[in-house]
Amino acid sequence: MLRLESCEVANGTFTLRADLEINKGAKLAIIGPSGAGKSTLIEAIAGFLPLPQGRILWQGEDLTNLPPGQRPVAMLFQDGNLFPHLTVAQNAGLGLRANLRLSSSEHAQVQNALSRVGLADLAARKPAALSGGQQSRVALARVLLQRRDILLLDEPFAALGPALKDEMLDLVAEIADETGATVLMVSHDPKDARRIAEQVVLVAEGEAQPPQATAALLDNPPPALKTYLG
């Protein structure tokens, strides 16, 4: 279980409050008005933002003071965070070793991950030679190789067309089901939440609320969310 215990997250002059629990293996969407603190929430879980108050726990282990690299967390960013001078295989391989000194078995793991995301024949290409969807798949392959318990998505597919975005969301859901990862996905689109998330965390008015059933919340949104959704 992921537990945010009486947390206050500091992001510049903005403070977000959170006191909630997320079950292991759950797939959640994080939604709310623009600027409400959705990215702030997952950046705190990843360890990129400080907690003036409270604790973050995973399976009873206190993560609060651990640096990002020591947390059981992988994160997909909006830009994919690919290195233009590295090949597809090398960008994915960073999920195993930052120095890219991989053993033969680790090279095989990279190739298997690329096959899983449909890029087996593009391992030698550079990111500039890929489409947006293919770049997203490279980033997802790297996350797959990291094998972390918690997967955080900060709208990594926002720039993709509707059909391709749906395809990527379905792939994330499949991988999460296979690995048992807990998924938290920031989204501005309620259709994304309905597609893969059983529950939703609403972030509004400086607070991340406890998870609620996706359909129940979106079918009858509170005023702050209703105004945003229109």
N, C-alpha and C positions, 0 to 999 in steps of 0.2 A: 504494500500500500504506500502511496505517496501522500504525505501529510504536511500541509502548511499550517503551522501551529501559531496562531496569534501574530501573524507576520505583518510587518510594515516594510515596504520596499521603497528605497530612495532612488529616484531618477531625476537628478538635478533638483529643482524646487518642487517637483511633483512627488507625492507619496501615495502608494497603493496599499490598501489593507487586504489581507487574505487570511481566512481561517476555514480550511476545507480539507476533505479527504477524497482521494481518487483511487479506486481499486486497481490492483495489479492486472495488467492485460486489457484495461478499458481503452476505448477510443473516444476521445472527447474533442469537441470543437470549442474554441474560445471566441466569443462574439461580443459585440458591443459597439457603441458609437465611436467614431474616429477620435483618436486622442484620449480614449478612456483608460488606456493602460494595458491593452492586450499583449503587446510585445514586451512591455515591462514585466509582466507576470512570467512569461517563459524565460526571459533573460535572467530573472532572479533564480528560477529553478536551475538554469544552466550554470549559474555562478558568476554571471557577468555584472550583476548589480548587487550592492550591499543590502543587508538587512539591519537597520538600526534596532529592530525589535523582532522577536519571534525566532522560530526554528523551522528548517525544512528537513524532513525525515523520509527515508526510503527503506521500507522493510525494517523499520525500527532503528536504522543507522542514521545518525545525525550528519547531514551533508553541509550544514550551514557555513562552516569555516573551511570547507574543502575548495581548492581551486578548480576551475572548470575541467581540466584534464583528468582529475581524479574522481569525478562524479560519473555515475552510471548513465550518462546522458549523451545522446548524439543530436545534432541540430542541423536542420536544413534551412538555409537562409533564402531570402528573396532572389539574390543574384547567383545562387548556386555555389559561389566562393571557389570557382575553379582557377587554377593557375595557367595562364595562357601559354607559357613556355613548356609545359609538361604535356605528355600524351594523355589520352583517355585512360590507358592502363595505369600510368603513373599517378594521375589525379585520384583514381580509385584506390590505388595502393597506399596512399597516404592514410587511409583508414586502418591500415595494419601497422605501418612504421613511418614516422616522420622523415627518416633519413632515406627511405626507399631501398634500403639494403635487404631485399627480400630473399628468402630461401626458395628453393624450387617448389616446395609445397605451398608456400605463400603466393608465389606466382600463379600456381594452379587455382588457389582460392580467388585471386583477382579475376582470372578468366571465368571462373564459375559465376562470380557475382555479375560480371558484364553479360554473360549469357542470360542470367536471370532477368536482367532489365532490357534485354534485346539489343545489346551492343557488342556481341561477340566478334563481329567482323570489323569493328571500328577501333580496336584497341590502340592502333598506332597513330590515329588522327590527333590533331590539336583541337582545342575547344573552338577556335575560330572557324574550323571547317565543319562544325556541327550546327544543326538547327537548335532552336530554343528547347524543344522537347527532348532532343538527344542530350543537351547539356544538363537538363534536369535529371535525366536517367543516370548520367555519370555521378552526379552528386548523390543520388539515391544509392548507387552501387557502393560508394564510399561509406555511406551510413550503414549499409548492409554488412560490410566488412568489419565495421567497428563493433558490431554485436553488443550494443548497449541495451540496457533494460528499458530506458525511457527515450522516446523519439519525439523531438519538438520540431514543429513545422511553423515557420514564420512566413506564411503565404508564398512558398517557393514556386507555386504554379500560377500565380496571379497574372503573369504576362502571356500565358498560353490561351489558345482558343478554347471554347467550351468543350468540344469533343476530346481534345488532347488533355485538357485539365481533368476531365472525368476519367480518362484512361489512367492518368498518373495517380489520381486519388484511389482508384480501384487497385492499382499495383501496390500502393502504400498499405492499403487494408489487407491485401493478400500476404504481404511480407510480415506485417504485424501479427496476423493470425498464425503464420508459420513459426515465427520466432517467439511469440508471446510478449512482444514489446508493448509497453503502455504508450499510447499516442496522444499528444496534445497538439491540436492544430488551430492556429490563428486564422480566422477567415472573416471577410466582409460579406460573403455570399451565403445566405441561409441554405441555398441548395447544396453547397458543399457539406454543410453540417448534416443535412438530411441524408446525404449519400453514404457517408461512412461512420458517422458519430452516433453512438447510442445515447450519449449525454452531452449537455452543453454547460459550460461555465460562462455566465454572463458577467462582463466587466463593465461597470457603470458607476458614475458618481463616486469615484475613488475607492471602489470595493470590488473584489472578485468574489462572486457569490458561490455557494456550494453547488455542485453539479445537479442539474435537473434533466429529466427526460427530454430528449430533443423535440419530439413532436408536441409534447404538452407545452413547452415553452414557446416554440415558434408559432403554434396555432393560437396561443393566447398570450402574446407578449406583454410585459409590463410597459408602463408609459415611456420610460427612457428608451427601450428597445423599439417600441412601436413607432415613435417619432423618427428614429434612425432608419428603420426599414421602409417607412412611408406607407 
